[in-house]
Amino acid sequence: IPVLRQLEPVFRFDLLNQSHTPVGFNETRYTMGLNYWLTAKTVLKVAYQIDRRTNDEPNLNAILLQFATGF
């Protein structure tokens, strides 16, 4: 199917060690998503980010949308 050839799965892991800063907590984020390549230089990105913090702050999960192009 031609549409499937344009899809690219993505995954990102972030670990922010902020325990010795004024913020005072560590944060772990997992981002999973799909990139859809419209052309060789243009991409539409959709992702879901899972945010976990080590303190009592609420987690900030998010849906991310991005459009990027190069020239």
C-alpha positions as CSV (number, residue, x, y, z in Angstrom):
1,I,0.0,0.0,0.0
2,P,1.7,3.3,-1.1
3,V,0.5,5.3,2.0
4,L,2.3,2.9,4.3
5,R,5.6,3.5,2.6
6,Q,5.5,7.1,3.7
7,L,5.1,6.2,7.5
8,E,8.0,6.1,9.9
9,P,7.6,5.0,13.5
10,V,9.5,7.0,16.1
11,F,10.4,6.6,19.8
12,R,12.3,8.9,22.2
13,F,13.4,8.5,25.8
14,D,14.4,11.5,28.0
15,L,15.8,11.5,31.5
16,L,16.1,14.8,33.2
17,N,18.1,14.7,36.4
18,Q,17.1,18.0,38.2
19,S,17.3,16.9,41.8
20,H,20.2,19.2,42.6
21,T,18.6,22.3,41.0
22,P,15.9,24.7,42.2
23,V,13.3,22.6,40.4
24,G,14.2,19.7,42.7
25,F,12.8,16.7,40.9
26,N,13.7,14.2,38.2
27,E,11.6,13.6,35.2
28,T,11.4,10.7,32.7
29,R,9.6,11.0,29.4
30,Y,8.7,8.5,26.7
31,T,7.5,9.7,23.3
32,M,6.0,7.4,20.7
33,G,4.7,8.5,17.4
34,L,4.5,8.4,13.6
35,N,6.1,10.5,11.0
36,Y,4.3,10.8,7.6
37,W,6.6,12.0,4.8
38,L,4.7,14.1,2.3
39,T,7.8,14.7,0.2
40,A,11.5,13.9,0.8
41,K,11.9,17.3,2.6
42,T,8.4,17.7,4.2
43,V,7.1,15.7,7.2
44,L,4.0,15.7,9.4
45,K,4.7,14.3,12.9
46,V,2.2,13.0,15.5
47,A,3.3,11.7,18.9
48,Y,2.1,10.9,22.4
49,Q,4.4,11.8,25.3
50,I,4.2,10.1,28.7
51,D,5.7,12.2,31.4
52,R,6.7,10.8,34.9
53,R,8.0,13.0,37.7
54,T,9.6,11.8,41.0
55,N,7.8,14.4,43.2
56,D,4.1,15.0,43.9
57,E,3.7,17.2,40.8
58,P,1.1,16.0,38.3
59,N,2.4,14.2,35.2
60,L,2.2,16.2,32.0
61,N,1.3,13.7,29.3
62,A,0.8,15.3,25.9
63,I,-0.2,14.9,22.3
64,L,2.4,16.5,20.0
65,L,1.8,17.7,16.4
66,Q,4.5,19.1,14.2
67,F,4.9,20.1,10.6
68,A,8.5,20.5,9.3
69,T,10.0,21.3,5.9
70,G,13.5,21.9,4.6
71,F,14.8,23.8,1.7
